[in-house]
Amino acid sequence: MPEAVVAITGASGARYGVRLVEQLSNAGWSVDLIVTGAGEINLELECNMKSFDLEGLDGVSIHSNSNLAARPASGSAKYDAYVVCPASGTTIGKIASGISDNLATRSALVAIKERRKLILVPRETPMSTPHLEAMAKMSSWGVVILPANPGFYHSPTTIEDLVDFVVARILDQLDVEHGIGKRWTGEEVQRD
Ligand SMILES: Cc1cc2nc3c(=O)[nH]c(=O)nc-3n(C[C@H](O)[C@H](O)[C@H](O)COP(=O)(O)O)c2cc1C
């Protein structure tokens, strides 16, 4: 069973993280979930739920963000991928600076030191120069920077369509088969 660490941090867009966890669970992945304090606030504000509501999903275990002895904190625990979704500017800045002061930042830095797949999903606008520089630096290390920027070329009509656009791109990065979000076929625009 493939295993992922997913961290939901305090950027707006908690529902991207929730949808990702649901899709990974549906696909048979094991998910070790971390939700930061600010992530919990946004989960409640935007999704009317608490992190432990996600523990009912198959394969999902929740770890306290303050538990630096939990399994994701060690490089000897092998995970297939690490995703921070959504990723706050604060967490992005810490990871880029090598600060692992909680389980979310520690697990991301484990991914970097072990040269494993790490995907960061920032959501902020406009973006600050320190965060842009941090992301450019991490991109050069092989970290995937996948902003929560849904496209509109698939004619979305619901919030779920917009969320799925972004989550589908994350699942593609993880080579997870999925049926969410429309794929471009090349037939959409007729030209002479
Ligand atoms: C309602 C709310 C919305 C926020 N939205 C964002 C956001 O979209 N992007 C961002 O980078 N920070 C956002 N923040 C600020 C972060 O939550 C804050 O920087 C926090 O320290 C992040 O901590 P964490 O990375 O440990 O979760 C938001 C905060 C609140 C309370």
Ligand as a Chemical Component Dictionary entry (heavy atoms), coordinates in Angstrom:
data_LIG
# 
_chem_comp.id                   LIG 
_chem_comp.type                 NON-POLYMER 
_chem_comp.pdbx_formal_charge   0 
_chem_comp.three_letter_code    LIG 
# 
loop_
_chem_comp_atom.comp_id 
_chem_comp_atom.atom_id 
_chem_comp_atom.alt_atom_id 
_chem_comp_atom.type_symbol 
_chem_comp_atom.charge 
_chem_comp_atom.model_Cartn_x 
_chem_comp_atom.model_Cartn_y 
_chem_comp_atom.model_Cartn_z 
_chem_comp_atom.pdbx_ordinal 
LIG C1  C1  C 0 -8.594 32.763 8.136  1  
LIG C2  C2  C 0 -7.137 32.758 7.802  2  
LIG C3  C3  C 0 -6.756 32.662 6.476  3  
LIG C4  C4  C 0 -5.402 32.653 6.135  4  
LIG N1  N1  N 0 -5.056 32.527 4.817  5  
LIG C5  C5  C 0 -3.763 32.413 4.483  6  
LIG C6  C6  C 0 -3.412 32.147 3.127  7  
LIG O1  O1  O 0 -4.260 32.014 2.245  8  
LIG N2  N2  N 0 -2.113 31.986 2.835  9  
LIG C7  C7  C 0 -1.121 32.087 3.784  10 
LIG O2  O2  O 0 0.043  31.901 3.438  11 
LIG N3  N3  N 0 -1.436 32.346 5.084  12 
LIG C8  C8  C 0 -2.720 32.503 5.449  13 
LIG N4  N4  N 0 -3.061 32.740 6.766  14 
LIG C9  C9  C 0 -2.002 32.978 7.740  15 
LIG C10 C10 C 0 -1.448 31.696 8.334  16 
LIG O3  O3  O 0 -2.480 30.956 8.950  17 
LIG C11 C11 C 0 -0.369 32.057 9.359  18 
LIG O4  O4  O 0 0.777  32.527 8.658  19 
LIG C12 C12 C 0 0.013  30.941 10.262 20 
LIG O5  O5  O 0 1.099  31.343 11.076 21 
LIG C13 C13 C 0 0.410  29.696 9.512  22 
LIG O6  O6  O 0 0.817  28.716 10.427 23 
LIG P1  P1  P 0 1.086  27.228 9.943  24 
LIG O7  O7  O 0 1.958  27.312 8.745  25 
LIG O8  O8  O 0 1.760  26.578 11.103 26 
LIG O9  O9  O 0 -0.230 26.625 9.661  27 
LIG C14 C14 C 0 -4.408 32.749 7.136  28 
LIG C15 C15 C 0 -4.815 32.839 8.475  29 
LIG C16 C16 C 0 -6.163 32.837 8.800  30 
LIG C17 C17 C 0 -6.563 32.913 10.254 31 
# 
loop_
_chem_comp_bond.comp_id 
_chem_comp_bond.atom_id_1 
_chem_comp_bond.atom_id_2 
_chem_comp_bond.value_order 
_chem_comp_bond.pdbx_ordinal 
LIG C1  C2  SING 1  
LIG C2  C3  SING 2  
LIG C2  C16 DOUB 3  
LIG C3  C4  DOUB 4  
LIG C4  N1  SING 5  
LIG C4  C14 SING 6  
LIG N1  C5  DOUB 7  
LIG C5  C6  SING 8  
LIG C5  C8  SING 9  
LIG C6  O1  DOUB 10 
LIG C6  N2  SING 11 
LIG N2  C7  SING 12 
LIG C7  O2  DOUB 13 
LIG C7  N3  SING 14 
LIG N3  C8  DOUB 15 
LIG C8  N4  SING 16 
LIG N4  C9  SING 17 
LIG N4  C14 SING 18 
LIG C9  C10 SING 19 
LIG C10 O3  SING 20 
LIG C10 C11 SING 21 
LIG C11 O4  SING 22 
LIG C11 C12 SING 23 
LIG C12 O5  SING 24 
LIG C12 C13 SING 25 
LIG C13 O6  SING 26 
LIG O6  P1  SING 27 
LIG P1  O7  DOUB 28 
LIG P1  O8  SING 29 
LIG P1  O9  SING 30 
LIG C14 C15 DOUB 31 
LIG C15 C16 SING 32 
LIG C16 C17 SING 33 
# 
